[in-house]
């Protein structure tokens, strides 16, 4: 299975497929092959993961090509 990365307008990045996220020491941060949502707004209290704060802070992204 390949990795699929979806960038949501005004929201997080969703990663799904064959991947595992690690910290800089090599420790796993996510379960293998489990869909993971990464924060883009910077307001999450659970970084690098999204906790939905982008809605509260009215995060606005700019997706190129739209």
Backbone as CSV, one residue per row, in Angstrom:
resi,resn,N_x,N_y,N_z,CA_x,CA_y,CA_z,C_x,C_y,C_z
1,UNK,0.841,-1.179,0.000,0.000,0.000,0.000,0.888,1.245,0.000
2,UNK,0.583,2.196,-0.837,1.366,3.423,-0.897,0.879,4.402,0.162
3,UNK,1.669,5.414,0.404,1.295,6.456,1.347,0.501,7.522,0.619
4,UNK,-0.614,7.908,1.210,-1.440,8.983,0.661,-1.407,10.139,1.655
5,UNK,-1.076,11.328,1.162,-1.027,12.525,1.998,-2.049,13.503,1.448
6,UNK,-2.985,13.918,2.311,-4.039,14.844,1.914,-3.911,16.118,2.736
7,UNK,-3.829,17.260,2.059,-3.748,18.559,2.719,-5.148,19.166,2.694
8,UNK,-5.739,19.332,3.868,-7.080,19.898,3.967,-7.011,21.418,3.999
9,UNK,-7.849,22.051,3.214,-7.937,23.503,3.210,-8.378,23.965,4.596
10,UNK,-7.629,24.862,5.200,-7.908,25.406,6.534,-7.897,24.334,7.623
11,UNK,-7.171,23.247,7.392,-7.127,22.166,8.370,-5.809,21.421,8.343
12,UNK,-5.824,20.186,8.849,-4.592,19.425,9.018,-4.123,18.735,7.741
13,UNK,-3.022,18.015,7.887,-2.520,17.115,6.864,-2.857,15.702,7.328
14,UNK,-3.490,14.923,6.463,-3.833,13.536,6.781,-2.863,12.621,6.052
15,UNK,-2.241,11.716,6.819,-1.335,10.726,6.239,-1.956,9.356,6.459
16,UNK,-2.016,8.574,5.395,-2.552,7.220,5.517,-1.815,6.298,4.566
17,UNK,-1.818,5.023,4.877,-1.127,4.060,4.038,0.058,3.457,4.754
18,UNK,1.116,3.164,4.007,2.291,2.479,4.523,3.321,3.491,5.009
19,UNK,3.252,3.875,6.287,4.193,4.835,6.855,4.206,4.680,8.377
20,UNK,5.206,5.229,9.009,5.237,5.384,10.459,6.017,6.653,10.761
21,UNK,5.466,7.497,11.606,6.069,8.772,11.975,6.980,8.568,13.185
22,UNK,8.203,9.147,13.132,9.177,9.014,14.222,9.644,10.393,14.679
23,UNK,10.078,10.472,15.952,10.688,11.717,16.421,12.151,11.735,15.991
24,UNK,12.870,12.800,16.341,14.249,12.943,15.868,15.213,11.942,16.505
25,UNK,14.777,11.245,17.557,15.600,10.196,18.163,15.258,8.815,17.617
26,UNK,14.304,8.758,16.687,13.913,7.492,16.082,12.783,6.770,16.777
27,UNK,12.222,7.380,17.817,11.113,6.750,18.536,9.819,6.935,17.738
28,UNK,9.019,5.868,17.620,7.764,5.981,16.880,6.790,6.938,17.564
29,UNK,6.163,7.786,16.761,5.135,8.698,17.252,3.742,8.248,16.835
30,UNK,3.664,7.379,15.851,2.374,6.911,15.364,2.412,5.403,15.194
31,UNK,1.228,4.820,15.149,1.136,3.387,14.889,1.330,3.157,13.396
32,UNK,2.008,2.064,13.025,2.195,1.795,11.603,0.869,1.686,10.867
33,UNK,0.803,2.310,9.719,-0.334,2.203,8.809,-1.659,2.708,9.376
34,UNK,-1.624,3.511,10.424,-2.848,4.088,10.982,-2.947,5.538,10.501
35,UNK,-4.113,5.936,10.013,-4.307,7.313,9.547,-3.907,8.281,10.655
36,UNK,-3.149,9.305,10.281,-2.613,10.275,11.234,-2.877,11.677,10.701
37,UNK,-3.315,12.573,11.584,-3.588,13.960,11.215,-2.545,14.852,11.868
38,UNK,-1.820,15.614,11.057,-0.755,16.489,11.549,-1.214,17.939,11.559
39,UNK,-0.839,18.659,12.615,-1.208,20.062,12.793,-0.495,20.948,11.775
40,UNK,-1.218,21.911,11.229,-0.626,22.928,10.354,-0.769,24.320,10.936
41,UNK,-1.694,24.500,11.894,-1.990,25.842,12.387,-1.045,26.288,13.496
42,UNK,-0.394,25.337,14.162,0.518,25.664,15.247,-0.142,25.815,16.606
43,UNK,-1.456,25.682,16.685,-2.168,25.892,17.949,-2.468,24.599,18.709
44,UNK,-2.195,23.447,18.110,-2.498,22.174,18.757,-1.744,22.032,20.069
45,UNK,-2.411,21.467,21.065,-1.751,21.169,22.334,-1.188,19.751,22.323
46,UNK,-1.284,19.081,21.177,-0.806,17.713,21.030,0.110,17.596,19.811
47,UNK,0.957,18.606,19.589,1.846,18.615,18.421,2.736,17.385,18.405
48,UNK,2.993,16.811,17.261,2.713,17.326,15.932,1.319,16.968,15.420
49,UNK,0.486,16.420,16.291,-0.828,15.950,15.866,-1.894,17.039,15.986
50,UNK,-2.869,16.952,15.124,-3.985,17.900,15.127,-4.941,17.558,16.270
51,UNK,-5.400,18.577,16.989,-6.418,18.372,18.012,-7.684,19.186,17.716
52,UNK,-7.787,19.722,16.501,-8.975,20.467,16.096,-8.932,21.956,16.412
53,UNK,-7.843,22.439,17.004,-7.748,23.856,17.376,-7.793,24.793,16.179
54,UNK,-7.498,24.277,14.978,-7.523,25.137,13.784,-8.893,25.783,13.609
55,UNK,-9.937,25.114,14.056,-11.289,25.684,13.961,-11.450,26.842,14.952
56,UNK,-10.934,26.657,16.170,-11.060,27.670,17.219,-10.263,28.933,16.905
57,UNK,-9.099,28.764,16.274,-8.248,29.919,15.967,-8.501,30.460,14.562
58,UNK,-9.495,29.899,13.879,-9.859,30.324,12.512,-8.672,30.276,11.560
59,UNK,-7.932,29.162,11.605,-6.780,28.981,10.726,-7.200,29.051,9.265
60,UNK,-6.475,29.803,8.493,-6.708,29.923,7.052,-5.443,29.505,6.328
61,UNK,-5.568,28.512,5.493,-4.431,28.038,4.711,-4.535,28.550,3.290
62,UNK,-3.452,28.383,2.588,-3.438,28.762,1.180,-2.948,27.548,0.406
63,UNK,-3.858,26.908,-0.304,-3.495,25.745,-1.099,-3.276,26.230,-2.535
64,UNK,-2.077,26.006,-3.013,-1.723,26.453,-4.365,-2.479,25.645,-5.407
65,UNK,-2.820,26.280,-6.479,-3.507,25.618,-7.572,-5.009,25.759,-7.500
66,UNK,-5.508,26.448,-6.483,-6.957,26.647,-6.363,-7.306,28.021,-6.839
